[in-house]
Amino acid sequence: CLANGINPIDGGKLSFKFREMCNDPLLFDQKPSTLHEQYAIEEAFSAPGKLIIPSSKIGNSQWQGWNKMQYIHHGLDGSKINVHYYQHTETGVKSGFKIKY
């Protein structure tokens, strides 16, 4: 599901959950452009994130009732990828994933 259309070089072993995520056009504000970014988003989807903006402070009416969250992926090479996303306050559903450097 790389934004540039390149298939991952992992023998097609991306998790089923991530393959499912790639088929949801509303899930991403920005699709990942590298395999490293894909793994960071998959981790953010599965792991708890940190609240950065509570729903009461979200100005965009599209995201009312959603908290803005972040998850920081630490690569084995020492790199960091910051993933921002929204999480619904009642259901816990996550959406609007975006990579931040």
Contact map, one row per residue, 1 for C-alpha under 8 A:
11101110000000000010010000000011000000000000000000000000000000000000000000000000000000000000000000000
11111111000000000000000000000011111001000000000000000000000000000000000000000000000000000000000000000
11111100000000000000000000000011100000000000000000000000000000000000000000000000000000000000000000000
01111100000000000000000000000000100000000000000000000000000000000000000000000000000000000000000000000
11111110000000000000000000000000000000000000000000000000000000000000000000000000000000000000000000000
11111111000000000000000000000000000000000000000000000000000000000000000000000000000000000000000000000
11001111100100000000000000000000000000000000000000000000000000000000000000000000000000000000000000000
01000111111100000000000000000000001000000000000000000000000000000000000000000000000000000000000000000
00000011111100000000000000000000001000000000000000000000000000000000000000000000000000000000000000000
00000001111111000000000000000000000000000000000000000000000000000000000000000000000000000000000000000
00000001111110000000000000000000000000000000000000000000000000000000000000000000000000000000000000000
00000011111111000000000000000000000000000000000000000000000000000000000000000000000000000000000000000
00000000011111100000000000000000000000000000000000000000000000000000000000000000000000000000000000000
00000000010111110110000000000000000000000000000000000000000000000000000000000000000000000000000000000
00000000000011111110000000000000000000000000000000000000000000000000000000000000000000000000000000000
00000000000001111111000000000000000000000000000000000000000000000000000000000000000000000000000000000
00000000000000111111100000000000000000000100000000000000000000000000000000000000000000000000000000000
00000000000001111111110000000000000000000100000000000000000000000000000000000000000000000000000000000
10000000000001111111111000000000000000000000000000000000000000000000000000000000000000000000000000000
00000000000000011111111100000000000000000000000000000000000000000000000000000000000000000000000000000
00000000000000001111111100100000000000000000000000000000000000000000000000000000000000000000000000000
10000000000000000111111110100000000000000000000000000000000000000000000000000000000000000000000000000
00000000000000000011111110000000000000000000000000000000000000000000000000000000000000000000000000000
00000000000000000001111111110000000000000000000000000000000000000000000000000000000000000000000000000
00000000000000000000011111110000000000000000000000000000000000000000000000000000000000000000000000000
00000000000000000000000111111000000000000000000000000000000000000000000000000000000000000000001100000
00000000000000000000110111111000000000000000000000000000000000000000000000000000000000000000011110000
00000000000000000000000111111110000000000000000000000000000000000000000000000000000000000000001111000
00000000000000000000000001111110000000000000000000000000000000000000000000000000000000000000000111000
00000000000000000000000000011111000000000000000000000000000000000000000000000000000000000000000111100
11100000000000000000000000011111100000000000000000000000000000000000000000000000000000000000000011000
11100000000000000000000000000111111011001000000000000000000000000000000000000000000000000000000001100
01110000000000000000000000000011111011000000000000000000000000000000000000000000000000000000000000000
01000000000000000000000000000001111111000000000000000000000000000000000000000000000000000000000000000
01000001100000000000000000000001111111100000000000000000000000000000000000000000000000000000000000000
00000000000000000000000000000000011111110000000000000000000000000000000000000000000000000000000000000
00000000000000000000000000000001111111111000000000000000000000000000000000000000100000000000000000100
01000000000000000000000000000001111111111100000000000000000000000000000000000000000000000000000000000
00000000000000000000000000000000001111111110000000000000000000000000000000000000000000000000000000000
00000000000000000000000000000000000111111111000000000000000000000000000110000000101000000000000000000
00000000000000000000000000000001000011111111100000000000000000000000000000000000001000000000000010100
00000000000000001100000000000000000001111111110000000000000000000000000000000000000000000000000000000
00000000000000000000000000000000000000111111111000000000000000000000000010000000000000000000000000000
00000000000000000000000000000000000000011111111110000000000000000000011110000000001000000000000000000
00000000000000000000000000000000000000001111111000000000000000000000000000000000000000000000010000000
00000000000000000000000000000000000000000111111100000000000000000000000000000000000000000000000000000
00000000000000000000000000000000000000000011111110000000000000000000000000000000000000000000000000000
00000000000000000000000000000000000000000001011111000000000000000000001000000000000000000000000000000
00000000000000000000000000000000000000000001001111100000000000000000111000000000000000000000000000000
00000000000000000000000000000000000000000000000111110000000000000000111000000000000000000000000000000
00000000000000000000000000000000000000000000000011111100000000000011110000000000000000000000000000000
00000000000000000000000000000000000000000000000001111100000000000011110000000000000000000000000000000
00000000000000000000000000000000000000000000000000111110110000000011100000000000000000000000000000000
00000000000000000000000000000000000000000000000000111111110000000111000000000000000000000000000000000
00000000000000000000000000000000000000000000000000001111110000111111000000000000000000001000000000000
00000000000000000000000000000000000000000000000000000111110000011000000000000000000000000000000000000
00000000000000000000000000000000000000000000000000001111111000000000000000000000000000000000000000000
00000000000000000000000000000000000000000000000000001111111110110111000000000000000000000000000000000
00000000000000000000000000000000000000000000000000000000111110110000000000000000000000000000000000000
00000000000000000000000000000000000000000000000000000000011111110000000000000000000000000000000000000
00000000000000000000000000000000000000000000000000000000011111110000000000000000000000000000000000000
00000000000000000000000000000000000000000000000000000000000111110000000000000000000000000000000000000
00000000000000000000000000000000000000000000000000000010011111111110000000000000000001000000000000000
00000000000000000000000000000000000000000000000000000011011111111100000000000000000000000000000000000
00000000000000000000000000000000000000000000000000000011000000111110000000000000000000011100000000000
00000000000000000000000000000000000000000000000000000110010000111111000000000000000001111000000000000
00000000000000000000000000000000000000000000000000111110010000101111100000000000000001111000000000000
00000000000000000000000000000000000000000000000000111110010000000111110000000000000111100000000000000
00000000000000000000000000000000000000000000000011111000000000000011111000000000000111100000000000000
00000000000000000000000000000000000000000001000011110000000000000001111100000000011110000000000000000
00000000000000000000000000000000000000000001000111000000000000000000111110000000011100000000000000000
00000000000000000000000000000000000000010001000000000000000000000000011111000001111000000000000000000
00000000000000000000000000000000000000010011000000000000000000000000001111100001111000000000000000000
00000000000000000000000000000000000000000000000000000000000000000000000111110111100000000000000000000
00000000000000000000000000000000000000000000000000000000000000000000000011111111100000000000000000000
00000000000000000000000000000000000000000000000000000000000000000000000001111110000000000000000000000
00000000000000000000000000000000000000000000000000000000000000000000000000111110000000000000000000000
00000000000000000000000000000000000000000000000000000000000000000000000001111111000000000000000000000
00000000000000000000000000000000000000000000000000000000000000000000000001111111100000000000000000000
00000000000000000000000000000000000000000000000000000000000000000000000111100111110000000000000000001
00000000000000000000000000000000000010010000000000000000000000000000000111100011111000000000000000111
00000000000000000000000000000000000000000000000000000000000000000000011110000001111100000000000000111
00000000000000000000000000000000000000011001000000000000000000000000011110000000111110000000000011110
00000000000000000000000000000000000000000000000000000000000000000001111000000000011111000000000111110
00000000000000000000000000000000000000000000000000000000000000000001110000000000001111100000011111000
00000000000000000000000000000000000000000000000000000000000000100111100000000000000111110000011110000
00000000000000000000000000000000000000000000000000000000000000000111100000000000000011111001111000000
00000000000000000000000000000000000000000000000000000000000000001110000000000000000001111111110000000
00000000000000000000000000000000000000000000000000000010000000001110000000000000000000111111000000000
00000000000000000000000000000000000000000000000000000000000000001000000000000000000000011111000000000
00000000000000000000000000000000000000000000000000000000000000000000000000000000000000011111100000000
00000000000000000000000000000000000000000000000000000000000000000000000000000000000000111111110000000
00000000000000000000000000000000000000000000000000000000000000000000000000000000000000110011111000000
00000000000000000000000000100000000000000000100000000000000000000000000000000000000011110001111100000
00000000000000000000000001110000000000000000000000000000000000000000000000000000000011100000111110000
00000000000000000000000001111100000000000000000000000000000000000000000000000000000111000000011111000
00000000000000000000000000111110000000001000000000000000000000000000000000000000001111000000001111100
00000000000000000000000000011111000000000000000000000000000000000000000000000000001110000000000111110
00000000000000000000000000000101000010001000000000000000000000000000000000000000111100000000000011111
00000000000000000000000000000000000000000000000000000000000000000000000000000000111100000000000001111
00000000000000000000000000000000000000000000000000000000000000000000000000000001110000000000000000111
